[in-house]
Amino acid sequence: MSVLDDFRLDGRASIVTGASRGLGKAMSEALAEAGSHIVLAARSEEALNTIADGIQTLGVRALAVPTHVEKEEELDRLVEQTVGEFGRIDVLVNNAGTTARHPAIDFPIEEWDRVLAVNLRSVFLLCQKVARVMMRQGGGKIINVASLLSEVGVGLIPPYAASKGGIRQLTKSLAVEWAEHNICVNAIGPGYFRTALTEGLYQDRERYEQIIDRLAIKRWGRPEDLKGAVVYLASKASDYVTGQVLYVDGGYLAG
């Protein structure tokens, strides 16, 4: 048996939120390429259906479940449909996220509440609901999406920074509590990736150059750069890894 066999996910069932584009789409494709069936969750049904069609060409099943993660009843439906379709949940990737940009002194509280509801509250709720399934079946893998801002400070996005710091600590807390149930809880911390969420920053030439100057690998990340990390944390290869944040950041934090 080869060590590469430990990275296979054949026959497993994985949920990925925020799966309609960018990082979520790439991670969904990676898990499918490793053999997992995929449940795609995001707001856009049309985009999800297109991605599901592409994933099914890899020889696995893909289920599109339009979901607003800030609505608890829709998280319940997501879990119920996944169990109904596949009978189990082996992997959860909490990738859905949003942000808002204002000076902290004037930050609208309704925007603060919205970002925290999507980025942190929904992650805890979905972890909780999926963990109940994983406990019954004997274990599973939960992968949250953190950020460089789990470690460093950046101005003008206080709720995003707070939510990603919260993801780091939530991951550690759940890892300690659920290890006895054979549930590994880890996080991926992407660095600067070019996505719809960061396009404005990417187009700001001054900030772009400042970021490039700090990166050891002199380019922004591409969604496919996360594929290896998500498959590793979802697979048997990481069975002795829990409570960790794996930063995929081009060496930003090393500088």
DALINRA-V394947 format. One line per field, one symbol per residue. phi: phi as a letter, one per 30 degrees, with the letter a starting at -180 (. if undefined). A space follows every 50 residues. Layout:
phi=???
This chain:
phi=.dedddcdbeidbbcbciddahddddddddddddjddbccbadcdddddd deddddddjccbccbebcddcddddededddddddciabcbbcdceabaa baeedcdddddedddddddbedddddedddddddddcjklbcbcccaedd bbcbdibedddddddddeddedddeddcedciccbbbccdddcdbddcdd dddddddedddeddddcdaddceddcdddddeddcdecdcbaicccdcbi ieddd
